[in-house]
Amino acid sequence: MSVPVAGGAARRRALLRLAASAPLLLLWAVPGDAWPGGMGAAVDLFWAVLPGLAYAGMALGFARSLLPGHEPVIARYNRFDETKDPAECAGHARRLTLFWAVALALAAAADLLAVARGVDLGWGPDAVLLALFLGEHALRSLLFPAGGIAWPSQTLRAIMRAERARHG
């Protein structure tokens, strides 16, 4: 008789979701003119608006976490960062969560407006968000010197730990 491993069911569900969605990840490789029945234009439009919709979804997630009774996203990530004192960073975490909600909403609006006008922004919004992410770390290093230099790799590890704890 086998003993179930803690989190085994959650891990199986996650793997099943990944396996079910994997074919969808390959759809981007299908050229627009290869789709049947003239669906190519609709598929191309879908791929064009997808980044803007992703930015909007992330902005909504950050903004929702600022509602009363919720923990700001950045505060949750700070709890999983061994270099941070969550109590010391609480106010900064709330402001930073608001900053990212606004930045992502602006990126979504710019991206979707560009699609509506037929303009391709390319990697522009991604480059701006990356610059903001890196700049955030430089600022954090100055604001909280006791934690040492704030490295993006520390933040990414804290995000991964927080999401693993949240989703299993």
C-alpha positions as CSV (number, residue, x, y, z in Angstrom):
1,M,0.0,0.0,0.0
2,S,1.4,3.4,-1.0
3,V,1.3,6.4,1.2
4,P,0.1,9.5,-0.5
5,V,2.7,12.3,-0.7
6,A,1.6,15.7,0.7
7,G,0.7,17.9,-2.2
8,G,0.7,15.0,-4.6
9,A,-2.9,15.6,-5.8
10,A,-2.2,19.3,-6.3
11,R,1.0,18.5,-8.2
12,R,-0.8,16.0,-10.4
13,R,-3.5,18.6,-11.2
14,A,-0.9,21.2,-12.1
15,L,0.9,18.7,-14.4
16,L,-2.4,17.8,-16.0
17,R,-3.2,21.5,-16.6
18,L,0.2,22.0,-18.1
19,A,-0.2,18.9,-20.3
20,A,-3.6,20.1,-21.4
21,S,-2.5,23.6,-22.3
22,A,0.8,22.6,-23.9
23,P,-0.7,22.2,-27.4
24,L,-2.1,25.8,-27.1
25,L,1.5,27.0,-26.6
26,L,2.3,25.7,-30.1
27,L,-0.5,27.6,-31.9
28,W,1.7,30.7,-32.2
29,A,3.8,28.8,-34.7
30,V,0.9,28.3,-37.1
31,P,1.0,31.0,-39.9
32,G,-2.1,33.1,-40.3
33,D,-2.7,31.8,-43.9
34,A,-2.6,28.2,-42.7
35,W,-5.8,28.5,-40.7
36,P,-9.0,27.2,-42.3
37,G,-11.9,29.3,-43.5
38,G,-10.3,32.6,-43.4
39,M,-9.7,32.4,-39.6
40,G,-6.1,33.7,-40.1
41,A,-7.0,37.3,-39.6
42,A,-8.9,36.6,-36.4
43,V,-6.0,34.5,-35.1
44,D,-3.5,37.2,-36.0
45,L,-5.7,39.7,-34.1
46,F,-5.8,37.4,-31.1
47,W,-2.0,37.2,-31.0
48,A,-1.7,41.0,-31.4
49,V,-4.0,41.8,-28.5
50,L,-2.7,39.0,-26.2
51,P,0.2,41.0,-24.7
52,G,-2.2,43.9,-23.9
53,L,-4.7,41.5,-22.3
54,A,-2.0,39.9,-20.3
55,Y,-0.8,43.2,-19.0
56,A,-4.4,44.1,-18.1
57,G,-4.9,40.9,-16.3
58,M,-1.7,41.4,-14.3
59,A,-2.7,45.0,-13.5
60,L,-6.0,43.8,-12.3
61,G,-4.3,41.2,-10.0
62,F,-2.1,43.9,-8.5
63,A,-5.0,46.3,-8.1
64,R,-7.3,43.7,-6.5
65,S,-4.7,42.9,-3.9
66,L,-4.9,46.5,-2.7
67,L,-8.6,46.1,-1.7
68,P,-9.5,46.1,2.0
69,G,-8.9,42.7,3.6
70,H,-6.4,41.6,0.9
71,E,-2.6,41.4,1.2
72,P,-0.8,43.5,-1.4
73,V,1.1,41.3,-3.9
74,I,4.5,42.8,-3.1
75,A,3.9,42.3,0.6
76,R,3.2,38.6,0.0
77,Y,6.4,38.3,-2.0
78,N,8.3,40.1,0.7
79,R,7.3,37.5,3.2
80,F,9.1,34.9,1.1
81,D,12.3,37.0,0.7
82,E,14.9,36.2,3.3
83,T,16.6,39.6,2.9
84,K,13.4,41.6,3.7
85,D,11.7,42.5,6.9
86,P,8.0,42.4,5.9
87,A,7.0,44.8,8.7
88,E,9.7,47.3,7.8
89,C,8.7,47.2,4.1
90,A,4.9,47.2,4.5
91,G,4.2,50.7,3.4
92,H,6.7,50.4,0.5
93,A,5.1,47.1,-0.5
94,R,1.7,48.7,-0.7
95,R,3.0,51.7,-2.7
96,L,5.0,49.4,-5.0
97,T,2.0,47.2,-5.6
98,L,0.0,50.3,-6.6
99,F,2.9,51.4,-8.9
100,W,2.9,48.1,-10.7
101,A,-0.9,48.1,-11.0
102,V,-0.7,51.5,-12.7
103,A,2.4,50.7,-14.8
104,L,0.9,47.4,-16.1
105,A,-2.5,49.2,-16.8
106,L,-0.6,51.9,-18.8
107,A,1.3,49.2,-20.7
108,A,-2.0,47.4,-21.5
109,A,-3.6,50.6,-22.7
110,A,-0.6,51.5,-24.9
111,D,-0.4,48.0,-26.3
112,L,-4.2,47.8,-27.1
113,L,-4.3,51.3,-28.5
114,A,-1.4,50.5,-30.7
115,V,-3.2,47.4,-32.0
116,A,-6.3,49.4,-32.7
117,R,-4.2,51.9,-34.7
118,G,-2.4,49.2,-36.6
119,V,1.0,50.0,-34.9
120,D,3.4,47.3,-33.7
121,L,5.2,48.4,-30.6
122,G,7.4,45.4,-30.7
123,W,9.3,44.8,-27.5
124,G,8.8,48.5,-26.4
125,P,6.4,47.9,-23.5
126,D,8.4,44.8,-22.3
127,A,11.6,46.9,-22.4
128,V,9.9,49.7,-20.4
129,L,8.6,47.2,-17.8
130,L,12.0,45.5,-17.5
131,A,13.7,48.9,-17.0
132,L,11.1,49.7,-14.2
133,F,11.7,46.3,-12.6
134,L,15.5,46.9,-12.6
135,G,15.1,50.5,-11.4
136,E,12.8,49.3,-8.6
137,H,15.7,47.1,-7.3
138,A,18.1,50.0,-7.4
139,L,15.7,52.2,-5.4
140,R,15.0,49.4,-2.9
141,S,18.7,49.0,-2.3
142,L,18.8,52.7,-1.4
143,L,15.7,52.7,0.7
144,F,16.4,49.5,2.7
145,P,20.2,49.3,2.9
146,A,20.0,46.8,5.8
147,G,18.9,44.2,3.3
148,G,21.9,44.6,1.1
149,I,21.7,45.0,-2.6
150,A,18.3,44.1,-3.9
151,W,19.0,41.6,-6.8
152,P,16.3,40.7,-9.3
153,S,17.2,37.1,-8.8
154,Q,16.2,37.3,-5.1
155,T,12.9,38.8,-6.1
156,L,12.3,36.1,-8.7
157,R,13.1,33.4,-6.1
158,A,10.7,35.0,-3.6
159,I,8.0,35.1,-6.2
160,M,8.5,31.4,-7.0
161,R,8.4,30.5,-3.3
162,A,5.3,32.6,-2.7
163,E,3.5,31.1,-5.7
164,R,4.5,27.5,-4.7
165,A,3.1,28.1,-1.2
166,R,-0.1,29.5,-2.7
167,H,-0.7,27.0,-5.4
168,G,1.0,23.9,-4.0
